[in-house]
Amino acid sequence: MGWQGAPWLDRPERINEERTDQLICLLDLKPGMLVADIGAGTGRLRVQMLDRVRPDGQVWAVDVQPEMVTKRQALAKKTAESGFRVVQSSKISPNLPLGAFDRAVNT
């Protein structure tokens, strides 16, 4: 989906429609883990993942669309989210350090 669909991606009923809580449980996230959300878009899973990896863990949101990355960076800066990093990927690489992550999910 293009960045123009960001409001639809963040609609409140999406949580119940897609049951992302089940995905979060299956990831078995623990404090201190480093997690990559590849294709993060608006970063809708960040709060659920950050809650489980804090205080010392991090969630890296990766997206290929510069508009999504810019939106996510602005929100992270505005809310001063600690433990959250936004990464611009390319069509051929997620631009992540190889082997650095405890978990990765492609949303």
Secondary structure, DSSP 8 states (H G I E B T S, - for coil): --GGGHHHHT-TTHHHHHTHHHHHHHHT--TT-EEEEET-TTTTTHHHHHHHHTTT-EEEEEES-HHHHHHHHHHHHHHT-TTEEEEE--SS-----TT--SEEEE-
